[in-house]
């Protein structure tokens, strides 16, 4: 979903503008790279995820989308393996909305409290019983793992990350 992607991206980009320094470098990535069609029909240029080496300072956020799109992504072994490797290295990893299904498929949410869209909570709990789904939270931080319930809460979550990094005034 475009707003799952663009909401947090705009928060981090605005932080860079206000700080006057490259505190965040927003990169949209997908396996294979190229143009990615969003649910709105808008296309976004994506870097090839296979060429990205996660760093300890990185934040990796997985955007949600339609059930079909998230199910396909959650079943993609290369994507799931990349996320599992990244989770061992990056400062933060998480999801916006139904991106939680993809992150859960990588085992990243096992034993953790997590949020997803209210209409998907039961399905996430059923498909991933090791995840403690919080149907009331707008976003959840469980250690280095962050999950947001939906579009606007993805923005809230990104603002909380900026606040943690640079203080409340900037956020």
C-alpha positions, 0 to 999 in steps of 0.5 A: 500500500502506498501510504504504508510506504510513503507515510514513514518515508515522509517522516524520515525525509522531513527529519533530514530536512529539519536536521540539515544532515543525512540522519536517514537515507530512505531507500525503497527496495524489493527483490529484483528492484525496478518499478513496483506497482502499488495498490493505487496503481502508482509505480515506485522505483525500487532498488534491488533488495539483494544488493543491499547489505544491512548495517547496524544503524539501519531501520528496515520497515516492511509495508503492507498491501492487499492480502494477495500481495502480502501472502505472496511476499510472505511465501517468498523464501528469498525475501523472508531469508533476507529479512531474517538476516537483516533482523540480526544486524539492523537497529530496528526492523518492523512493519506497517499494517499487514506487512506484519505477515511478512515479518512474521513469516521470517520468524521475527515476531515469534514470542513478541507483541505485535500490531497489525490492522484491526481487521487482520489481527485474528488472521495474524494470530491464527497463521502465526500463533507464536506472535502475541497480537495486540489488537488494541495498539496503534503501534508496538515496540518490542525491543528492536522490533516495531509494528504499526497497526495501519497507515496513519499509525505507521506515521506515528511509529516513524515519529516515535523513532525520530523522537527516540533518535533526535528528541521530542522537539524534532519529532 
